[in-house]
Amino acid sequence: MAVWIQAQQLQGDALHQMQALYGQHFPIEVRHYLSQWIESQAWDSIDLDNPQENIKAAQLLEGLVQELQRKAEHQVGEDGFLLKIKLGHYATQLQSTYDRCPLELVRCIRHILFNEQRLVREATNGSSPPRSHPDTLSQKHLQISQTFEELRLVTQDTENELKKLQQAQEYFIIQYQESLRVQAQFAQLAQLSPQERLSREPALQQKQATLEAWLQREAQTLQRYRVVSAGRALSVRAAGLRAGAQAVSTPRSRLCRASWVRAAGLRDGAQKQPPQVLKTQTKFAATVRLLVGGKLNVHMNPPQVKATIISEQQAKALLKNENTRNDYSGEILNNCCVMEYHQATGTLSAHFRNMSLKRIKRSDRRGAESVTEEKFTILFESQFSIGGNELVFQVKTLSLPVVVIVHGSQDNNATATVLWDNAFAEPGRVPFAVPDKVPWPQLCEALDMKFKAEVQSTRGLTKENLVFLAQKLFSSSSGHLEDYSGMAVSWSQFNRENLPGRNYTFWQWFDGVMEVLKKHLKPHWNDGAILGFVNKQQAHDLLINKPDGTFLLRFSDSEIGGITIAWKFDSQERMFWNLMPFTTRDFSIRSLADRLGDLNYLIYVFPDRPKDEVYSKYYTPVPCERDAAKAVDGYVKPQIKQVVPEFATASADAGASATYMDQAPSPAVCPQAPYNMYPQNPDSVLDTDGDFDLEDTMDVARRVEELLGRPMDSQWMPHAQS
């Protein structure tokens, strides 16, 4: 017979004990209407001390809530209406109560079922003794436990309310800072010309009015919440202090274990470092964890954590125990957070969700050091007490080093500083010392890891790729990786000094490659369709014995983040052809696959793969001619197509059915001097060996791009944009 059916037949003291098992933490109505489902679940199979069992517990919670909701939906009639509302309320209540700690639900139901079975067994066997002093103590103990459980649930509800209030207040602070920036922009309007001031002022006025209305409304709401939450917290705290007087003390010898851990050293994925490239006026998050856990009952009065930003020199002084109180290098908004206790894992954590670096104070730089080489760190500080404030412990930890930027253009140089520090920092170092020179093989490993992580690809840097990078970095022609194994790379070579004959550093070029791959070319890189790391001469050597129409894609030497097409087509003028490099901007207009699909004379992807076999799955579907010709709102939609003028003309001369659009010149192609497209410029746009010279032709190409965005004369066709 079901336990619940027997439990309903209990009488006298046993019935009172059974009723005392239920309350706000688990209503008796839930037990009654879901009795069969509850008794059919394997509650005892879950190990309450194993955090990994949290998933199973969450599934049971979800099942319980779904059963309640299903039961509520089946209630009909006048009497069923009230029951439907009540069961729906219980479903929501249980979900919110145990959502963050489903193991507590398992513990609660196991406790209920165990005591029900005991009471039924005692009543059935007639072995329940007369009421005695031990039974009275047991009942009092049960009542105390019940009171503790109710207090815990009320406390948890209050904590949830306070967290919502804190997040709302943090967002309010960020919006308030935005309103101050708008006021500053108003002050700057006086310095503008009257016409420009009139064009900007209405938008600023509208933005200011919206912000002020929102701030006023939220301020009133926050004030109401604070009054209500303060009253709740006060009542819960008073009840908790009365109940906590009975807690058992833990030996103080275990206090020596109190320490902080940085997020990167934890297995728990919720623990995380602040971003190591930190932009001012931008929201960021971080999480720190106190290793004391729940054994010392620190969570009964959760400590508050404060986050501040300090410089490298201040971090050194801190580790030397020098007095650095109130010595900070900037101001962080929303930098205080109360620790949360996670009962399922027994951990104390502080989750900073809405921090923002308002301003930064930089120190004097040394020599050629730039602002993106200056390192800071986030200092997390707190204190907690044991034994009625008899012992007070101050704890602190530093984040990984961060580089502060004020503009997105500084991101790539800041990332170089972070990469060098993360890859080559020695254990136990003085903050934040790193070697000025590192062996080339170590840098290869770091670049490969960064490349795969940034591009999110399993295809990393091959031996041939690393040889190419070594040749570029050391200005060497050796094609053997072993020749570079004994060489060292300095920080200046990596990202301070420009490469010979270029206006960018080695890292800036490499970062540009990762950027264009990540944003536009990742599928093609993963397919092995991009050779990438070869120079112009190497490309010609690879193509020389291949049939006409064989092409490869390589990263441009002349433009950061550029990729060019090199192909073989033996003609009277030359054998090898090189297109002007494409960049991220070009691929945002037309994809690489579509550009290659436009060029019918490109037949094989090096070494011998048919182009359509490699790229056809990435082509943009072409609408049928009838649909393409239809006017939309009176306008005929133009087509964008990649063409090379030399090959388009040759096709027309050969009698091919090329359209006028196919013959139009492409701004992404470098035409030769005999075509005299720009007679005012006597220089050839293509080098004598067929490669593109960026210094002489970039202005020409950009000019064509500008013209394509304007009304055109008859010699310019809208289709010819690349």
C-alpha positions in Angstrom: 0.0 0.0 0.0 1.2 3.5 -0.8 2.9 5.3 2.1 0.7 8.4 1.8 -2.5 6.4 2.0 -1.3 4.8 5.3 0.0 8.2 6.5 -3.4 9.7 6.2 -4.7 7.1 8.7 -2.3 8.2 11.5 -3.9 9.6 14.6 -2.9 11.5 17.7 0.7 12.4 18.3 1.9 10.5 15.1 -0.5 12.7 13.0 0.9 15.9 14.5 4.4 14.7 13.9 3.6 14.0 10.3 1.9 17.4 9.8 5.0 19.1 11.2 7.1 17.7 8.4 5.4 20.1 5.9 5.4 23.8 5.6 6.3 26.6 3.3 9.4 24.7 2.2 7.2 21.8 0.9 3.4 22.2 1.2 1.4 19.2 2.3 -1.0 19.8 -0.7 1.9 19.0 -3.1 2.5 15.7 -1.2 -1.2 14.8 -1.4 -1.8 15.5 -5.1 1.5 14.1 -6.3 1.8 11.3 -3.9 2.1 8.5 -6.5 4.7 10.5 -8.6 6.8 11.4 -5.5 6.9 7.8 -4.2 7.9 6.5 -7.6 11.1 8.6 -7.9 14.6 7.3 -6.9 15.3 10.0 -4.3 17.7 7.7 -2.3 19.9 7.1 -5.4 21.3 10.7 -5.3 24.4 11.4 -3.3 23.8 14.7 -1.5 27.5 15.3 -0.9 28.4 15.0 -4.5 28.0 18.4 -6.4 27.9 16.5 -9.7 24.5 15.0 -8.7 23.1 18.5 -9.0 22.1 17.7 -12.6 19.9 14.8 -11.5 18.4 16.8 -8.7 17.6 19.6 -11.2 15.8 17.1 -13.4 13.7 15.9 -10.4 12.8 19.5 -9.6 11.8 20.1 -13.2 9.7 17.0 -13.2 8.0 17.9 -9.9 7.1 21.4 -11.3 5.8 20.0 -14.6 3.6 17.4 -12.7 2.2 20.2 -10.6 1.5 22.3 -13.6 -0.1 19.4 -15.4 -2.3 18.6 -12.3 -3.3 22.3 -12.1 -4.4 22.3 -15.8 -6.7 19.3 -15.3 -8.7 21.0 -12.5 -12.2 22.1 -13.7 -15.3 23.4 -12.1 -15.9 25.9 -9.4 -13.9 24.0 -6.7 -11.2 23.2 -9.2 -10.6 26.8 -10.0 -9.2 27.6 -6.6 -7.1 24.4 -6.5 -5.8 25.3 -10.0 -4.5 28.6 -8.8 -3.1 27.1 -5.6 -1.2 24.3 -7.4 0.2 26.8 -9.9 1.4 29.0 -7.1 3.1 26.0 -5.5 4.8 25.2 -8.7 6.2 28.7 -9.0 7.2 28.7 -5.3 9.1 25.4 -5.5 10.8 26.5 -8.7 12.1 29.8 -7.2 13.0 28.2 -3.9 15.1 25.3 -5.2 16.2 26.4 -8.6 19.7 27.3 -7.4 20.0 24.4 -4.9 18.0 21.4 -6.2 19.9 19.1 -3.9 18.1 20.7 -1.0 14.8 19.6 -2.5 16.0 16.0 -2.6 17.2 16.3 1.0 13.8 17.7 2.0 11.7 15.0 0.3 14.0 12.2 1.6 13.6 13.5 5.1 9.8 13.6 4.7 9.5 10.1 3.2 11.8 8.6 5.8 9.8 10.0 8.8 6.5 9.1 7.2 7.6 5.5 6.8 8.9 5.5 10.4 5.6 6.8 11.7 3.5 4.4 9.6 5.7 1.5 10.7 5.5 2.4 14.4 1.7 2.8 14.1 1.3 -0.5 12.2 3.4 -2.5 14.6 1.8 -0.9 17.6 5.2 -0.2 18.9 4.8 3.4 19.5 5.5 3.9 23.2 3.5 6.2 25.4 4.4 9.8 25.3 7.6 10.2 27.2 10.3 12.7 27.8 12.6 11.5 24.9 9.6 11.8 22.5 9.0 15.3 23.7 12.6 16.2 23.0 12.3 14.6 19.5 9.2 16.7 18.8 11.0 19.9 19.9 14.0 19.0 17.9 11.7 18.5 14.9 10.0 21.8 15.5 13.4 23.6 15.7 14.6 22.0 12.5 11.3 23.0 10.9 11.9 26.6 12.1 15.4 26.6 10.8 14.2 25.4 7.4 11.6 28.1 7.2 14.2 30.7 8.2 16.5 29.4 5.5 13.8 29.7 2.8 12.8 33.2 3.9 16.5 34.2 4.0 17.0 32.8 0.5 14.0 34.8 -0.8 15.3 38.0 0.8 18.8 37.3 -0.8 17.2 37.0 -4.2 15.3 40.3 -3.7 18.5 42.0 -2.7 20.4 40.6 -5.7 17.8 42.0 -8.0 18.0 45.3 -6.2 21.8 45.4 -6.5 21.7 44.7 -10.2 19.1 47.4 -10.7 21.2 49.8 -8.7 24.3 49.0 -10.7 22.5 49.5 -14.0 21.2 52.8 -12.6 24.8 54.0 -11.9 25.9 53.1 -15.4 23.0 55.1 -16.9 23.7 58.0 -14.6 27.2 58.1 -15.9 25.8 58.2 -19.4 23.6 61.2 -18.5 26.8 63.0 -17.3 28.4 62.3 -20.6 25.4 63.7 -22.5 25.7 66.9 -20.3 29.4 67.2 -21.2 28.5 66.9 -24.9 26.0 69.7 -24.5 28.7 71.9 -23.1 30.9 71.1 -26.1 28.2 72.3 -28.5 29.1 75.9 -27.8 32.4 75.3 -29.5 30.8 74.2 -32.8 29.6 76.2 -35.7 25.9 77.3 -35.6 24.9 74.9 -38.4 26.6 71.9 -36.8 25.2 72.8 -33.4 21.6 72.9 -34.8 22.1 69.5 -36.4 23.3 67.8 -33.2 21.3 69.6 -30.5 17.9 67.9 -31.1 19.3 64.4 -30.9 21.1 65.3 -27.7 18.0 66.9 -26.2 15.9 63.9 -26.9 18.5 61.6 -25.4 18.9 63.7 -22.3 15.1 63.9 -21.8 14.8 60.1 -22.1 17.6 59.5 -19.7 16.3 62.0 -17.1 12.8 60.5 -17.2 14.2 57.0 -16.9 16.5 57.9 -14.0 13.7 59.7 -12.1 11.4 56.7 -12.5 14.1 54.2 -11.5 15.2 56.3 -8.5 11.7 56.2 -7.1 11.4 52.4 -7.7 14.8 51.7 -6.1 13.9 53.8 -3.1 10.7 51.7 -2.5 12.6 48.5 -3.0 15.3 49.5 -0.5 12.7 50.3 2.2 10.9 47.0 1.8 14.1 44.9 1.5 15.7 46.6 4.5 12.7 45.6 6.6 12.8 42.1 5.4 16.5 41.7 6.0 16.2 43.1 9.5 13.5 40.7 10.5 15.3 37.7 9.0 18.6 38.7 10.6 17.0 39.0 14.0 15.5 35.5 13.7 18.7 34.1 12.3 20.7 35.5 15.3 18.3 33.8 17.7 18.5 30.5 15.9 22.2 30.7 15.3 23.0 30.8 19.0 22.6 27.0 19.0 25.1 26.4 16.2 28.1 24.2 17.0 31.5 25.8 16.8 34.2 24.6 14.5 37.8 24.2 15.7 39.8 27.3 15.0 42.8 25.4 13.8 41.1 25.1 10.5 41.2 28.9 10.0 44.7 28.5 8.4 43.0 27.2 5.3 41.4 30.6 4.6 42.7 31.9 1.3 41.6 33.3 -2.0 41.9 31.7 -5.4 41.9 33.4 -8.7 39.3 32.4 -11.1 41.7 30.9 -13.7 42.8 28.2 -11.2 39.3 26.9 -10.6 37.6 24.0 -12.2 34.2 25.7 -11.7 33.4 27.4 -14.9 31.4 30.1 -13.2 34.6 31.5 -11.7 36.2 34.0 -14.2 38.8 36.6 -14.6 38.0 40.2 -15.7 38.9 40.7 -19.4 42.6 41.3 -19.8 42.1 44.0 -22.3 39.9 46.5 -20.4 38.2 49.4 -22.2 37.1 52.4 -20.2 33.4 53.1 -20.0 32.6 49.5 -20.9 30.8 47.0 -18.7 32.7 43.9 -17.6 32.3 41.1 -15.1 34.4 39.0 -12.7 34.0 36.3 -10.1 36.2 35.5 -7.1 35.8 32.6 -4.6 36.7 32.2 -0.9 38.1 28.8 -0.1 36.9 28.7 3.4 33.6 27.2 2.2 30.8 26.4 4.6 32.7 24.7 7.3 33.3 27.8 9.4 29.8 29.2 9.0 31.2 32.3 7.4 28.1 32.3 5.2 25.9 33.1 8.2 27.2 36.6 7.8 28.4 36.8 4.2 31.4 39.1 3.8 31.5 42.0 1.2 34.2 42.1 -1.5 35.6 45.3 -2.9 37.3 45.5 -6.3 39.9 48.3 -7.2 42.4 48.7 -9.9 46.1 49.2 -9.1 49.2 49.7 -11.1 52.1 47.2 -11.5 54.2 49.2 -9.0 51.3 49.3 -6.5 51.0 45.5 -6.9 54.7 45.0 -6.1 54.4 47.2 -3.0 51.3 45.2 -1.9 53.1 41.9 -2.1 56.0 43.4 0.0 53.4 44.3 2.7 54.0 48.0 2.2 51.3 50.4 3.2 49.2 50.9 0.0 45.8 51.8 1.7 43.7 53.9 -0.6 46.4 53.9 -3.2 44.5 53.2 -6.5 45.0 53.9 -10.1 41.5 54.4 -11.3 37.8 54.4 -10.4 35.6 51.3 -10.9 31.8 51.6 -10.8 29.7 48.9 -9.0 32.9 47.6 -7.4 31.3 46.1 -4.2 29.6 42.8 -3.9 28.3 40.6 -1.1 29.5 36.9 -1.3 26.9 34.2 -2.1 26.9 30.8 -0.5 26.2 27.9 -2.8 25.0 25.1 -0.6 25.2 22.4 -3.3 28.9 23.0 -3.7 29.7 24.5 -0.3 31.4 27.5 -1.8 31.4 31.2 -1.2 31.6 33.4 -4.3 31.3 37.0 -5.2 29.9 37.7 -8.7 30.6 41.2 -10.1 28.3 41.5 -13.0 28.2 45.2 -13.9 31.6 46.7 -13.2 32.8 49.6 -15.4 36.1 51.4 -15.4 35.2 55.0 -15.2 38.7 56.5 -15.5 42.3 55.4 -15.3 45.4 57.1 -13.9 48.6 56.2 -15.8 52.1 56.3 -14.4 55.2 57.7 -16.1 56.3 55.5 -18.9 59.8 54.3 -19.5 61.6 54.9 -22.7 59.8 53.6 -25.8 57.0 52.0 -23.7 53.5 52.8 -25.0 50.3 53.0 -23.1 49.3 49.6 -24.4 52.4 48.1 -22.7 51.4 49.4 -19.2 49.9 46.7 -17.0 47.4 47.0 -14.2 45.5 44.5 -12.0 42.2 44.3 -10.3 42.6 43.9 -6.5 39.9 42.1 -4.7 39.7 42.7 -0.9 37.5 41.4 1.9 37.4 40.4 5.6 35.5 37.9 7.6 35.3 37.1 11.3 34.9 33.9 13.4 33.5 33.5 16.9 31.6 36.6 17.4 34.3 38.9 15.8 36.9 37.3 18.1 39.1 36.5 15.1 39.0 38.8 12.0 40.8 37.8 8.8 41.7 40.2 6.0 42.0 38.5 2.6 42.9 39.8 -0.8 44.0 38.6 -4.3 45.1 40.0 -7.6 43.6 39.3 -11.0 45.7 38.4 -14.0 47.4 41.6 -15.4 45.1 43.8 -17.5 45.9 46.4 -20.1 43.6 49.5 -20.2 42.6 51.1 -23.5 40.3 54.0 -24.3 39.7 53.3 -28.0 39.2 50.1 -30.0 42.2 51.0 -32.2 44.5 50.1 -29.3 43.1 46.6 -28.9 45.6 44.8 -31.1 48.7 46.2 -29.4 47.1 45.6 -25.9 46.4 42.0 -26.9 50.1 41.6 -27.8 51.1 42.7 -24.3 48.6 40.2 -22.8 49.7 37.4 -25.0 53.4 37.9 -24.2 52.6 38.1 -20.4 50.4 35.0 -20.4 52.8 32.9 -22.5 56.1 33.8 -20.9 55.4 34.8 -17.3 57.5 32.7 -14.7 55.7 31.1 -11.7 56.1 33.2 -8.5 57.3 36.2 -10.4 57.3 39.8 -9.1 54.3 41.6 -10.7 54.4 41.6 -13.7 57.9 40.8 -14.8 58.4 39.0 -18.1 61.5 38.2 -20.1 62.5 40.7 -22.8 63.6 37.9 -25.1 62.2 34.4 -25.6 63.3 31.4 -27.7 61.6 31.2 -31.1 60.2 27.7 -30.5 58.3 29.0 -27.4 56.9 31.9 -29.4 55.8 29.4 -32.1 53.9 27.4 -29.5 52.2 30.6 -28.2 51.3 31.8 -31.6 49.8 28.4 -32.6 47.6 28.3 -29.4 46.5 31.9 -29.9 45.7 31.3 -33.6 43.5 28.2 -32.9 41.7 29.9 -30.0 41.1 33.2 -31.9 40.0 31.6 -35.2 38.2 28.8 -33.3 39.7 26.2 -35.6 41.4 22.9 -35.1 43.6 23.6 -38.0 46.6 25.3 -36.5 50.0 26.5 -37.8 51.9 23.9 -39.8 55.7 23.6 -40.0 55.6 25.4 -43.3 53.6 28.2 -41.8 56.0 28.7 -39.0 59.0 28.8 -41.4 57.2 31.6 -43.3 56.6 33.5 -40.0 60.3 33.1 -39.1 61.4 34.4 -42.5 59.2 37.4 -42.0 60.3 38.1 -38.4 64.0 37.5 -38.9 64.3 38.8 -42.5 65.8 35.4 -43.5 65.5 33.2 -46.5 66.2 29.9 -44.9 63.5 27.3 -45.5 64.3 25.0 -42.6 62.6 25.4 -39.3 65.6 23.8 -37.5 67.7 26.8 -38.5 65.6 29.1 -36.3 65.4 26.8 -33.2 68.4 28.5 -31.5 67.2 32.0 -32.2 65.5 34.4 -29.8 62.8 37.0 -30.3 62.7 40.2 -28.4 59.6 42.1 -27.4 60.8 45.0 -29.7 60.9 42.6 -32.6 57.5 41.2 -31.7 55.5 44.4 -31.4 57.5 47.6 -31.1 59.7 47.8 -34.2 58.2 47.8 -37.7 59.1 45.1 -40.1 61.7 46.1 -42.7 60.1 48.3 -45.4 56.7 48.2 -43.7 54.7 50.5 -41.4 53.5 47.8 -39.1 55.0 45.3 -36.6 55.1 41.5 -36.9 52.3 41.1 -34.4 50.0 43.7 -36.1 50.4 41.7 -39.3 49.7 38.4 -37.6 46.7 39.8 -35.7 45.3 41.1 -39.0 45.5 37.6 -40.5 43.5 36.2 -37.5 41.0 38.9 -37.7 40.1 38.4 -41.4 40.0 34.6 -40.9 37.8 34.8 -37.9 35.3 37.2 -39.4 35.0 36.0 -43.0 37.2 33.1 -44.0 37.1 30.5 -41.2 35.1 27.9 -43.2 37.6 28.1 -46.1 40.6 27.9 -43.7 39.1 24.8 -42.1 38.5 23.3 -45.6 42.2 23.7 -46.4 41.3 26.0 -49.3 43.5 28.9 -48.1 47.3 28.4 -48.3 47.8 31.7 -46.7 51.4 31.8 -45.4 53.4 32.1 -48.6 55.0 35.1 -50.2 54.8 36.2 -53.8 57.8 34.3 -55.1 56.8 31.1 -53.3 53.4 31.3 -54.8 54.9 31.6 -58.3 57.2 28.6 -57.6 54.2 26.5 -56.5 52.1 27.5 -59.6 54.7 27.3 -62.3 54.2 23.6 -63.2 50.4 23.7 -62.8 47.9 24.1 -65.6 46.4 27.5 -66.5 43.6 28.5 -64.2 45.2 27.1 -61.1 45.1 29.6 -58.2 45.9 30.0 -54.6 45.1 32.4 -51.8 47.8 34.0 -49.7 48.0 36.6 -47.0 49.1 40.0 -48.3 52.6 41.3 -47.4 51.6 44.9 -48.1 48.3 45.3 -46.2 47.3 44.2 -42.7 44.5 41.7 -42.8 44.6 41.5 -46.6 44.4 38.3 -48.7 45.2 38.1 -52.4 44.5 35.7 -55.3 47.6 34.5 -57.2 46.9 32.4 -60.4 48.6 31.1 -63.4 47.5 32.1 -66.9 50.2 32.1 -69.6 49.8 35.1 -71.9 52.0 37.3 -74.0 52.4 39.8 -71.1 53.0 37.4 -68.2 52.4 34.0 -66.7 51.4 34.9 -63.1 48.7 37.3 -62.0 48.0 38.8 -58.6 44.8 40.6 -57.5 44.8 43.6 -55.3 44.4 42.4 -51.6 40.9 42.0 -50.2 40.2 43.1 -46.7 37.4 42.7 -44.1 35.7 45.7 -45.7 35.6 44.0 -49.1 34.2 40.8 -47.8 31.5 42.6 -46.0 30.3 43.7 -49.5 30.8 40.4 -51.3 32.1 37.1 -50.0 35.3 35.4 -51.0 33.4 32.4 -52.5 31.1 34.7 -54.6 34.2 36.7 -55.8 35.9 33.5 -56.9 32.7 32.2 -58.5 32.6 35.3 -60.7 36.0 34.6 -62.2 35.4 31.7 -64.5 39.0 31.4 -65.6 40.0 30.4 -62.1 39.5 26.6 -62.4 41.6 24.7 -59.9 42.3 25.4 -56.2 46.0 24.6 -55.6 47.2 22.0 -56.1 44.5 20.4 -58.2 41.0 20.6 -56.6 38.1 21.9 -58.9 37.1 25.3 -57.7 33.3 24.6 -57.6 33.9 21.4 -55.7 35.5 23.5 -52.9 33.5 26.7 -53.0 30.1 26.0 -54.5 28.5 25.2 -51.1 29.3 28.8 -50.1 28.0 30.6 -53.2 25.1 33.0 -52.7 22.0 31.6 -54.6 21.5 33.6 -57.8 17.8 34.6 -58.5 16.4 33.7 -61.9 16.5 36.3 -64.6 12.8 37.0 -64.4 12.9 37.7 -60.7 16.1 39.7 -61.0 14.5 42.0 -63.7 11.5 42.9 -61.6 11.5 46.5 -60.3 11.1 47.1 -56.6 9.4 50.4 -55.8 10.2 51.5 -59.3 13.9 50.7 -59.0 15.8 47.9 -60.8 18.3 46.2 -58.5 21.9 46.2 -59.8 24.2 43.2 -59.5 27.6 43.2 -58.0 30.2 41.1 -59.8 33.9 40.6 -59.6 35.7 41.1 -62.9 39.3 41.5 -64.2 39.3 43.9 -67.2 42.1 42.1 -69.1 40.2 38.7 -68.9 36.8 40.3 -69.6 38.1 41.9 -72.7 39.8 38.8 -73.9 36.6 36.9 -73.4 34.7 39.4 -75.6 37.3 39.3 -78.3 37.1 35.5 -78.4 33.4 35.7 -79.1 32.3 34.8 -75.6 28.8 35.8 -74.6 30.1 38.3 -72.1 27.8 41.1 -71.1 28.8 44.7 -70.8 28.7 44.2 -67.0 31.3 41.4 -67.4 33.6 43.8 -69.3 33.5 46.6 -66.7 36.6 47.2 -64.7 36.8 46.1 -61.1 38.2 48.5 -58.5 39.6 45.5 -56.6 41.8 44.6 -59.6 45.1 46.2 -60.5 45.1 46.8 -64.3 48.3 47.1 -66.2 49.8 50.3 -67.6 49.1 49.6 -71.3 45.4 50.0 -70.6 46.2 53.5 -69.4 43.1 53.6 -67.2 44.6 56.6 -65.2 46.7 58.5 -67.8 47.5 61.2 -65.2 49.5 58.6 -63.3 52.5 57.4 -65.4 53.4 54.7 -63.0 52.3 51.1 -63.6 49.7 49.8 -61.2 51.2 46.3 -61.5 54.8 45.6 -60.8 56.9 44.2 -63.6 56.6 40.8 -62.1 52.9 41.1 -61.7 52.4 41.9 -58.0 50.5 44.9 -56.6 52.4 47.9 -55.2 50.2 49.2 -52.4 52.1 52.5 -51.8 51.4 53.8 -55.3 47.9 52.5 -56.0 46.0 52.5 -52.7 44.7 56.1 -53.4 43.6 55.1 -56.9 41.7 52.1 -55.6 40.0 54.0 -52.8 39.0 56.7 -55.3 37.3 54.1 -57.4 35.5 52.8 -54.3 34.2 56.3 -53.7 33.1 56.8 -57.2 31.1 53.6 -57.1 29.0 55.0 -54.3 28.0 58.1 -56.3 25.9 58.7 -59.5 28.2 57.5 -62.3 29.0 58.7 -65.8 28.4 56.4 -68.7 31.9 54.8 -68.5 31.2 53.5 -64.9 28.8 50.6 -64.5 27.2 49.9 -61.1 27.8 46.2 -61.6 31.5 46.5 -61.6 31.9 47.0 -57.8 34.0 44.3 -56.2 
